[in-house]
Amino acid sequence: MATDVEIGRALAAVAATLNDQKVEHFYTRRVQKMVDDALGDAQVLTVDDGGGLHDREGTRVGAIRRTPSGEWITERANQAAERSETAIPREPEQTGLKGLASKVKDRL
């Protein structure tokens, strides 16, 4: 099980990085890399496609989401809440020219 320090460090690193880089869309692999880097590549936590952060047992321990104003925020999951293990739905993929531009921008 991930420690409180590991969860806090990963969530803080993700929020700071996404906001500093002004990322428009959530990309699971990119965020997973941020989490792994924050924890010294220990792979203690896993990011799902909906922004959920899970420990090795699969328990959702945190969430990553974007506010309507465009700010990325992270929060710890309330383990006592009903359905706390449920993944957060992912934002639909952008299509067309806008989608292509955002994918190219995120990979730079």
DRENDRENTOR-995079 format. One record per atom (N, C-alpha, C): residue number from 0; atom name; y, x, z. Coordinates in pm, whole numbers, plus 50000, padded with zeros to 5 digits. Example, Ala and Ser with C-alpha at 12.3 -4.5 7.8 and 13.67 -1.06 7.14 Angstrom:
node i:0	at:N	py:49431	px:51319	pz:50780;
node i:0	at:CA	py:49550	px:51230	pz:50780;
node i:0	at:C	py:49670	px:51320	pz:50780;
node i:1	at:N	py:49775	px:51285	pz:50708;
node i:1	at:CA	py:49894	px:51367	pz:50714;
node i:1	at:C	py:50003	px:51290	pz:50787;
END
This chain:
node i:0	at:N	py:49882	px:50084	pz:50000;
node i:0	at:CA	py:50000	px:50000	pz:50000;
node i:0	at:C	py:50124	px:50088	pz:50000;
node i:1	at:N	py:50224	px:50046	pz:49926;
node i:1	at:CA	py:50350	px:50120	pz:49918;
node i:1	at:C	py:50427	px:50106	pz:50049;
node i:2	at:N	py:50496	px:50212	pz:50086;
node i:2	at:CA	py:50577	px:50208	pz:50208;
node i:2	at:C	py:50711	px:50141	pz:50179;
node i:3	at:N	py:50779	px:50098	pz:50286;
node i:3	at:CA	py:50913	px:50040	pz:50270;
node i:3	at:C	py:51009	px:50139	pz:50206;
node i:4	at:N	py:50994	px:50266	pz:50240;
node i:4	at:CA	py:51082	px:50369	pz:50184;
node i:4	at:C	py:51059	px:50381	pz:50033;
node i:5	at:N	py:50933	px:50381	pz:49989;
node i:5	at:CA	py:50903	px:50391	pz:49847;
node i:5	at:C	py:50956	px:50270	pz:49770;
node i:6	at:N	py:50938	px:50152	pz:49825;
node i:6	at:CA	py:50987	px:50030	pz:49760;
node i:6	at:C	py:51139	px:50034	pz:49750;
node i:7	at:N	py:51205	px:50067	pz:49858;
node i:7	at:CA	py:51351	px:50075	pz:49859;
node i:7	at:C	py:51404	px:50179	pz:49762;
node i:8	at:N	py:51341	px:50295	pz:49760;
node i:8	at:CA	py:51384	px:50403	pz:49669;
node i:8	at:C	py:51369	px:50359	pz:49524;
node i:9	at:N	py:51257	px:50298	pz:49490;
node i:9	at:CA	py:51233	px:50255	pz:49352;
node i:9	at:C	py:51333	px:50147	pz:49311;
node i:10	at:N	py:51354	px:50048	pz:49395;
node i:10	at:CA	py:51447	px:49940	pz:49361;
node i:10	at:C	py:51590	px:49992	pz:49347;
node i:11	at:N	py:51631	px:50080	pz:49435;
node i:11	at:CA	py:51767	px:50137	pz:49428;
node i:11	at:C	py:51785	px:50219	pz:49301;
node i:12	at:N	py:51685	px:50299	pz:49266;
node i:12	at:CA	py:51694	px:50383	pz:49146;
node i:12	at:C	py:51703	px:50297	pz:49020;
node i:13	at:N	py:51624	px:50191	pz:49014;
node i:13	at:CA	py:51625	px:50104	pz:48896;
node i:13	at:C	py:51760	px:50035	pz:48881;
node i:14	at:N	py:51811	px:49975	pz:48988;
node i:14	at:CA	py:51939	px:49905	pz:48980;
node i:14	at:C	py:52051	px:50001	pz:48940;
node i:15	at:N	py:52054	px:50118	pz:49002;
node i:15	at:CA	py:52160	px:50215	pz:48972;
node i:15	at:C	py:52151	px:50261	pz:48826;
node i:16	at:N	py:52032	px:50293	pz:48781;
node i:16	at:CA	py:52015	px:50344	pz:48644;
node i:16	at:C	py:52048	px:50239	pz:48540;
node i:17	at:N	py:51996	px:50118	pz:48556;
node i:17	at:CA	py:52023	px:50013	pz:48459;
node i:17	at:C	py:52172	px:49981	pz:48451;
node i:18	at:N	py:52239	px:49977	pz:48566;
node i:18	at:CA	py:52382	px:49947	pz:48566;
node i:18	at:C	py:52465	px:50064	pz:48514;
node i:19	at:N	py:52429	px:50186	pz:48551;
node i:19	at:CA	py:52503	px:50303	pz:48502;
node i:19	at:C	py:52492	px:50316	pz:48351;
node i:20	at:N	py:52375	px:50287	pz:48297;
node i:20	at:CA	py:52352	px:50300	pz:48153;
node i:20	at:C	py:52390	px:50174	pz:48075;
node i:21	at:N	py:52435	px:50071	pz:48148;
node i:21	at:CA	py:52476	px:49944	pz:48087;
node i:21	at:C	py:52369	px:49888	pz:47991;
node i:22	at:N	py:52246	px:49886	pz:48040;
node i:22	at:CA	py:52132	px:49837	pz:47962;
node i:22	at:C	py:52145	px:49685	pz:47944;
node i:23	at:N	py:52123	px:49642	pz:47821;
node i:23	at:CA	py:52136	px:49499	pz:47788;
node i:23	at:C	py:52008	px:49419	pz:47813;
node i:24	at:N	py:51892	px:49480	pz:47788;
node i:24	at:CA	py:51766	px:49408	pz:47795;
node i:24	at:C	py:51665	px:49483	pz:47881;
node i:25	at:N	py:51574	px:49409	pz:47937;
node i:25	at:CA	py:51469	px:49466	pz:48021;
node i:25	at:C	py:51354	px:49513	pz:47933;
node i:26	at:N	py:51318	px:49641	pz:47946;
node i:26	at:CA	py:51203	px:49697	pz:47877;
node i:26	at:C	py:51109	px:49755	pz:47981;
node i:27	at:N	py:50992	px:49696	pz:47990;
node i:27	at:CA	py:50896	px:49729	pz:48095;
node i:27	at:C	py:50866	px:49878	pz:48102;
node i:28	at:N	py:50834	px:49940	pz:47990;
node i:28	at:CA	py:50797	px:50082	pz:47993;
node i:28	at:C	py:50913	px:50170	pz:48040;
node i:29	at:N	py:51031	px:50137	pz:47998;
node i:29	at:CA	py:51149	px:50215	pz:48041;
node i:29	at:C	py:51170	px:50203	pz:48191;
node i:30	at:N	py:51160	px:50083	pz:48244;
node i:30	at:CA	py:51179	px:50061	pz:48388;
node i:30	at:C	py:51064	px:50124	pz:48467;
node i:31	at:N	py:50941	px:50116	pz:48413;
node i:31	at:CA	py:50827	px:50179	pz:48480;
node i:31	at:C	py:50852	px:50329	pz:48494;
node i:32	at:N	py:50908	px:50390	pz:48391;
node i:32	at:CA	py:50938	px:50534	pz:48395;
node i:32	at:C	py:51041	px:50563	pz:48504;
node i:33	at:N	py:51141	px:50476	pz:48520;
node i:33	at:CA	py:51242	px:50493	pz:48625;
node i:33	at:C	py:51176	px:50488	pz:48763;
node i:34	at:N	py:51085	px:50393	pz:48782;
node i:34	at:CA	py:51014	px:50379	pz:48910;
node i:34	at:C	py:50930	px:50502	pz:48937;
node i:35	at:N	py:50854	px:50545	pz:48836;
node i:35	at:CA	py:50769	px:50663	pz:48853;
node i:35	at:C	py:50853	px:50787	pz:48885;
node i:36	at:N	py:50964	px:50805	pz:48816;
node i:36	at:CA	py:51052	px:50919	pz:48841;
node i:36	at:C	py:51108	px:50917	pz:48984;
node i:37	at:N	py:51145	px:50796	pz:49031;
node i:37	at:CA	py:51201	px:50783	pz:49165;
node i:37	at:C	py:51100	px:50819	pz:49273;
node i:38	at:N	py:50971	px:50805	pz:49241;
node i:38	at:CA	py:50865	px:50830	pz:49339;
node i:38	at:C	py:50786	px:50957	pz:49308;
node i:39	at:N	py:50845	px:51046	pz:49230;
node i:39	at:CA	py:50778	px:51172	pz:49201;
node i:39	at:C	py:50652	px:51157	pz:49119;
node i:40	at:N	py:50652	px:51061	pz:49026;
node i:40	at:CA	py:50537	px:51035	pz:48938;
node i:40	at:C	py:50410	px:50999	pz:49014;
node i:41	at:N	py:50425	px:50941	pz:49133;
node i:41	at:CA	py:50309	px:50905	pz:49215;
node i:41	at:C	py:50238	px:50779	pz:49166;
node i:42	at:N	py:50302	px:50698	pz:49082;
node i:42	at:CA	py:50248	px:50573	pz:49030;
node i:42	at:C	py:50197	px:50482	pz:49141;
node i:43	at:N	py:50281	px:50465	pz:49240;
node i:43	at:CA	py:50249	px:50380	pz:49355;
node i:43	at:C	py:50281	px:50234	pz:49325;
node i:44	at:N	py:50382	px:50212	pz:49240;
node i:44	at:CA	py:50428	px:50077	pz:49208;
node i:44	at:C	py:50421	px:50053	pz:49058;
node i:45	at:N	py:50396	px:49927	pz:49021;
node i:45	at:CA	py:50384	px:49889	pz:48881;
node i:45	at:C	py:50485	px:49779	pz:48850;
node i:46	at:N	py:50548	px:49790	pz:48734;
node i:46	at:CA	py:50645	px:49691	pz:48687;
node i:46	at:C	py:50576	px:49598	pz:48588;
node i:47	at:N	py:50596	px:49466	pz:48603;
node i:47	at:CA	py:50539	px:49373	pz:48505;
node i:47	at:C	py:50646	px:49332	pz:48404;
node i:48	at:N	py:50606	px:49260	pz:48299;
node i:48	at:CA	py:50697	px:49222	pz:48193;
node i:48	at:C	py:50808	px:49128	pz:48237;
node i:49	at:N	py:50789	px:49061	pz:48349;
node i:49	at:CA	py:50890	px:48967	pz:48397;
node i:49	at:C	py:50985	px:49025	pz:48500;
node i:50	at:N	py:50974	px:49156	pz:48528;
node i:50	at:CA	py:51063	px:49218	pz:48624;
node i:50	at:C	py:51007	px:49224	pz:48765;
node i:51	at:N	py:50882	px:49189	pz:48783;
node i:51	at:CA	py:50820	px:49198	pz:48914;
node i:51	at:C	py:50776	px:49341	pz:48942;
node i:52	at:N	py:50784	px:49382	pz:49068;
node i:52	at:CA	py:50740	px:49514	pz:49111;
node i:52	at:C	py:50621	px:49494	pz:49203;
node i:53	at:N	py:50507	px:49558	pz:49171;
node i:53	at:CA	py:50383	px:49534	pz:49243;
node i:53	at:C	py:50327	px:49663	pz:49302;
node i:54	at:N	py:50261	px:49650	pz:49418;
node i:54	at:CA	py:50196	px:49767	pz:49476;
node i:54	at:C	py:50057	px:49781	pz:49415;
node i:55	at:N	py:49981	px:49879	pz:49461;
node i:55	at:CA	py:49849	px:49908	pz:49403;
node i:55	at:C	py:49750	px:49792	pz:49417;
node i:56	at:N	py:49769	px:49710	pz:49520;
node i:56	at:CA	py:49681	px:49595	pz:49540;
node i:56	at:C	py:49720	px:49477	pz:49453;
node i:57	at:N	py:49833	px:49486	pz:49383;
node i:57	at:CA	py:49880	px:49378	pz:49297;
node i:57	at:C	py:49979	px:49284	pz:49362;
node i:58	at:N	py:50012	px:49308	pz:49488;
node i:58	at:CA	py:50107	px:49223	pz:49559;
node i:58	at:C	py:50248	px:49249	pz:49509;
node i:59	at:N	py:50320	px:49143	pz:49478;
node i:59	at:CA	py:50458	px:49160	pz:49433;
node i:59	at:C	py:50544	px:49195	pz:49553;
node i:60	at:N	py:50609	px:49310	pz:49545;
node i:60	at:CA	py:50689	px:49360	pz:49656;
node i:60	at:C	py:50838	px:49363	pz:49624;
node i:61	at:N	py:50874	px:49336	pz:49500;
node i:61	at:CA	py:51015	px:49337	pz:49461;
node i:61	at:C	py:51035	px:49272	pz:49326;
node i:62	at:N	py:51163	px:49256	pz:49292;
node i:62	at:CA	py:51198	px:49194	pz:49164;
node i:62	at:C	py:51322	px:49261	pz:49108;
node i:63	at:N	py:51328	px:49264	pz:48976;
node i:63	at:CA	py:51440	px:49322	pz:48903;
node i:63	at:C	py:51491	px:49213	pz:48810;
node i:64	at:N	py:51621	px:49184	pz:48816;
node i:64	at:CA	py:51673	px:49080	pz:48727;
node i:64	at:C	py:51820	px:49107	pz:48695;
node i:65	at:N	py:51867	px:49038	pz:48596;
node i:65	at:CA	py:52006	px:49054	pz:48552;
node i:65	at:C	py:52082	px:48926	pz:48584;
node i:66	at:N	py:52199	px:48941	pz:48641;
node i:66	at:CA	py:52281	px:48826	pz:48676;
node i:66	at:C	py:52351	px:48773	pz:48551;
node i:67	at:N	py:52401	px:48651	pz:48556;
node i:67	at:CA	py:52475	px:48597	pz:48441;
node i:67	at:C	py:52596	px:48683	pz:48402;
node i:68	at:N	py:52652	px:48756	pz:48499;
node i:68	at:CA	py:52768	px:48842	pz:48468;
node i:68	at:C	py:52726	px:48975	pz:48405;
node i:69	at:N	py:52594	px:49001	pz:48396;
node i:69	at:CA	py:52546	px:49121	pz:48330;
node i:69	at:C	py:52506	px:49234	pz:48423;
node i:70	at:N	py:52520	px:49214	pz:48553;
node i:70	at:CA	py:52482	px:49318	pz:48650;
node i:70	at:C	py:52332	px:49309	pz:48678;
node i:71	at:N	py:52267	px:49426	pz:48687;
node i:71	at:CA	py:52126	px:49432	pz:48723;
node i:71	at:C	py:52115	px:49440	pz:48874;
node i:72	at:N	py:52031	px:49356	pz:48932;
node i:72	at:CA	py:52009	px:49358	pz:49076;
node i:72	at:C	py:51860	px:49367	pz:49104;
node i:73	at:N	py:51829	px:49421	pz:49219;
node i:73	at:CA	py:51690	px:49429	pz:49263;
node i:73	at:C	py:51682	px:49369	pz:49402;
node i:74	at:N	py:51566	px:49318	pz:49435;
node i:74	at:CA	py:51547	px:49260	pz:49567;
node i:74	at:C	py:51401	px:49270	pz:49606;
node i:75	at:N	py:51379	px:49280	pz:49734;
node i:75	at:CA	py:51241	px:49281	pz:49785;
node i:75	at:C	py:51186	px:49140	pz:49782;
node i:76	at:N	py:51057	px:49130	pz:49758;
node i:76	at:CA	py:50992	px:48999	pz:49758;
node i:76	at:C	py:50966	px:48956	pz:49901;
node i:77	at:N	py:50980	px:48829	pz:49924;
node i:77	at:CA	py:50949	px:48770	pz:50054;
node i:77	at:C	py:50800	px:48741	pz:50054;
node i:78	at:N	py:50723	px:48824	pz:50123;
node i:78	at:CA	py:50577	px:48811	pz:50123;
node i:78	at:C	py:50528	px:48679	pz:50181;
node i:79	at:N	py:50610	px:48615	pz:50263;
node i:79	at:CA	py:50569	px:48490	pz:50325;
node i:79	at:C	py:50598	px:48369	pz:50236;
node i:80	at:N	py:50674	px:48389	pz:50129;
node i:80	at:CA	py:50713	px:48278	pz:50043;
node i:80	at:C	py:50594	px:48229	pz:49961;
node i:81	at:N	py:50589	px:48100	pz:49939;
node i:81	at:CA	py:50484	px:48042	pz:49856;
node i:81	at:C	py:50495	px:48098	pz:49715;
node i:82	at:N	py:50382	px:48135	pz:49655;
node i:82	at:CA	py:50372	px:48190	pz:49520;
node i:82	at:C	py:50450	px:48320	pz:49502;
node i:83	at:N	py:50460	px:48400	pz:49606;
node i:83	at:CA	py:50534	px:48526	pz:49598;
node i:83	at:C	py:50467	px:48626	pz:49505;
node i:84	at:N	py:50342	px:48602	pz:49470;
node i:84	at:CA	py:50272	px:48693	pz:49380;
node i:84	at:C	py:50295	px:48660	pz:49233;
node i:85	at:N	py:50365	px:48553	pz:49203;
node i:85	at:CA	py:50388	px:48509	pz:49066;
node i:85	at:C	py:50488	px:48599	pz:48994;
node i:86	at:N	py:50457	px:48637	pz:48871;
node i:86	at:CA	py:50547	px:48720	pz:48792;
node i:86	at:C	py:50672	px:48642	pz:48754;
node i:87	at:N	py:50782	px:48711	pz:48743;
node i:87	at:CA	py:50908	px:48651	pz:48700;
node i:87	at:C	py:50904	px:48639	pz:48548;
node i:88	at:N	py:50940	px:48524	pz:48490;
node i:88	at:CA	py:50935	px:48510	pz:48344;
node i:88	at:C	py:51026	px:48611	pz:48275;
node i:89	at:N	py:50980	px:48659	pz:48163;
node i:89	at:CA	py:51054	px:48758	pz:48085;
node i:89	at:C	py:51152	px:48688	pz:47992;
node i:90	at:N	py:51267	px:48750	pz:47971;
node i:90	at:CA	py:51366	px:48699	pz:47876;
node i:90	at:C	py:51306	px:48710	pz:47735;
node i:91	at:N	py:51326	px:48608	pz:47650;
node i:91	at:CA	py:51270	px:48614	pz:47515;
node i:91	at:C	py:51326	px:48734	pz:47437;
node i:92	at:N	py:51243	px:48789	pz:47350;
node i:92	at:CA	py:51283	px:48901	pz:47265;
node i:92	at:C	py:51394	px:48855	pz:47171;
node i:93	at:N	py:51492	px:48942	pz:47148;
node i:93	at:CA	py:51596	px:48916	pz:47050;
node i:93	at:C	py:51536	px:48938	pz:46912;
node i:94	at:N	py:51572	px:48855	pz:46818;
node i:94	at:CA	py:51522	px:48870	pz:46682;
node i:94	at:C	py:51638	px:48896	pz:46587;
node i:95	at:N	py:51606	px:48929	pz:46468;
node i:95	at:CA	py:51708	px:48952	pz:46366;
node i:95	at:C	py:51782	px:49082	pz:46388;
node i:96	at:N	py:51901	px:49090	pz:46334;
node i:96	at:CA	py:51982	px:49211	pz:46340;
node i:96	at:C	py:52021	px:49247	pz:46483;
node i:97	at:N	py:52053	px:49148	pz:46565;
node i:97	at:CA	py:52090	px:49174	pz:46705;
node i:97	at:C	py:51973	px:49235	pz:46781;
node i:98	at:N	py:51854	px:49184	pz:46760;
node i:98	at:CA	py:51735	px:49238	pz:46826;
node i:98	at:C	py:51705	px:49380	pz:46783;
node i:99	at:N	py:51718	px:49406	pz:46654;
node i:99	at:CA	py:51694	px:49541	pz:46603;
node i:99	at:C	py:51795	px:49638	pz:46660;
node i:100	at:N	py:51921	px:49598	pz:46665;
node i:100	at:CA	py:52026	px:49685	pz:46719;
node i:100	at:C	py:52002	px:49717	pz:46866;
node i:101	at:N	py:51961	px:49619	pz:46944;
node i:101	at:CA	py:51938	px:49643	pz:47087;
node i:101	at:C	py:51817	px:49733	pz:47110;
node i:102	at:N	py:51714	px:49721	pz:47025;
node i:102	at:CA	py:51596	px:49808	pz:47039;
node i:102	at:C	py:51630	px:49952	pz:47005;
node i:103	at:N	py:51708	px:49971	pz:46902;
node i:103	at:CA	py:51749	px:50106	pz:46864;
node i:103	at:C	py:51837	px:50166	pz:46972;
node i:104	at:N	py:51930	px:50087	pz:47024;
node i:104	at:CA	py:52022	px:50134	pz:47129;
node i:104	at:C	py:51946	px:50175	pz:47254;
node i:105	at:N	py:51845	px:50097	pz:47295;
node i:105	at:CA	py:51768	px:50127	pz:47416;
node i:105	at:C	py:51683	px:50251	pz:47403;
node i:106	at:N	py:51648	px:50288	pz:47286;
node i:106	at:CA	py:51561	px:50404	pz:47266;
node i:106	at:C	py:51640	px:50534	pz:47251;
node i:107	at:N	py:51771	px:50523	pz:47246;
node i:107	at:CA	py:51854	px:50645	pz:47235;
node i:107	at:C	py:51876	px:50709	pz:47367;
END
